[in-house]
Amino acid sequence: MFGLSKKADYGLELMLALARNYSHGPVSLKKIAKERRLPYKFLGQIAGDLRVFGLVEAKEGRGGGYFLARSPKKISVAEVVEVLEGPVEVGACFGCSKAKLCGQKDIWAEVGDKVRKTMKEKTLEDLIR
């Protein structure tokens, strides 16, 4: 069944924390990890991935930390999840050698399309309201 990995879940938590702080400047990962009870080192790896793909930026030094590269209303949930996990897929049909013979594939493809559509329509701003 469809579910988010810890990486995607923590990544969304990080992005939501940054979205809530969007107009107030950078936030340290230590602060976010402590407040959200997330593993600091893993959060650092996730932030690095999000930075490579241009979703977050970082400022070093005193008063530094991470911040969103774009407005929360311009970053979709799908974009965050796909950066961290790859394409959103539902069901086990993808890559299955029996998919052509299986009667389930059509329903899972339809469910996957609806999940992707919903995730693309929802932004970080929607989630922090």
C-alpha positions in Angstrom: 0.0 0.0 0.0 1.1 3.5 -0.6 3.0 5.2 2.2 5.8 7.7 2.6 9.3 6.6 3.5 10.9 8.2 6.5 13.0 10.3 4.2 10.0 11.8 2.4 8.1 12.2 5.7 11.0 14.0 7.4 11.7 16.0 4.2 8.1 17.3 4.2 8.4 18.1 7.9 11.5 20.1 7.2 9.9 21.9 4.2 6.8 22.7 6.3 9.0 24.2 9.1 10.8 26.3 6.5 7.5 27.3 4.9 6.2 28.5 8.3 9.3 30.6 8.7 9.5 31.8 5.1 9.4 35.5 5.7 11.6 35.4 8.8 14.9 34.2 7.3 17.0 31.0 7.7 16.3 28.3 10.3 19.0 26.0 11.8 18.5 22.3 11.3 19.3 21.7 14.9 16.3 23.9 15.9 14.0 22.1 13.5 15.3 18.6 14.6 14.8 19.5 18.2 11.3 21.0 17.8 10.0 18.3 15.4 11.9 15.4 17.2 13.7 14.4 14.0 17.2 12.8 13.7 19.6 15.7 13.1 22.1 13.8 10.9 19.4 12.3 8.7 17.7 15.7 8.4 21.1 17.1 7.2 21.3 14.5 4.5 17.7 15.3 3.4 18.4 19.1 3.4 21.4 18.4 1.2 19.3 16.6 -1.4 16.7 19.3 -1.3 19.4 21.9 -1.8 20.9 20.1 -4.8 17.5 20.1 -6.5 17.0 23.8 -5.8 14.2 23.6 -3.3 16.1 25.0 -0.3 19.1 27.3 0.1 21.5 27.7 3.0 23.3 30.5 4.7 26.4 29.7 6.7 27.6 31.4 9.8 25.9 33.2 12.6 22.2 33.6 12.0 22.5 31.0 9.2 20.5 28.0 8.4 18.2 26.8 5.7 15.4 28.6 3.9 13.1 27.9 1.0 14.4 28.8 -2.5 10.9 29.7 -3.6 7.6 30.8 -2.0 5.7 28.0 -0.2 2.8 28.6 -2.7 5.2 27.6 -5.6 6.4 24.3 -4.1 4.1 21.3 -4.5 4.0 18.3 -2.2 4.8 16.1 -5.3 7.9 18.1 -6.0 9.3 17.5 -2.5 8.4 13.8 -2.5 9.7 13.2 -6.0 13.1 14.9 -5.2 13.5 12.6 -2.2 11.9 9.4 -3.5 11.6 9.5 -7.3 8.3 9.3 -9.1 5.2 8.7 -7.1 4.0 5.2 -7.9 1.2 3.2 -6.3 1.0 -0.6 -6.3 3.6 -3.1 -7.1 3.0 -3.2 -10.9 5.9 -0.9 -11.9 8.7 -3.1 -13.0 6.7 -6.3 -12.5 7.2 -8.9 -15.2 3.6 -10.1 -14.8 2.0 -6.6 -15.2 0.8 -7.3 -18.8 -1.1 -10.3 -17.6 -2.4 -8.9 -14.3 -6.0 -7.7 -13.8 -5.0 -5.3 -11.1 -2.7 -3.0 -13.0 -5.5 -0.7 -14.3 -6.9 0.1 -10.9 -3.5 0.8 -9.5 -2.5 3.0 -12.4 -5.8 5.0 -11.9 -5.1 5.3 -8.1 -1.5 6.4 -8.8 -2.7 9.1 -11.3 -5.1 10.5 -8.7 -2.5 10.5 -6.0 0.0 12.2 -8.2 -2.6 14.8 -9.3 -3.5 15.6 -5.7 0.1 15.9 -4.6 0.9 18.2 -7.5 -2.1 20.4 -6.7 -1.2 20.8 -3.0 1.5 23.3 -2.1 3.4 23.8 1.1 1.3 26.9 1.7 -1.8 24.7 1.6 -0.4 22.5 4.3 0.6 25.3 6.7 -2.7 27.1 6.6 
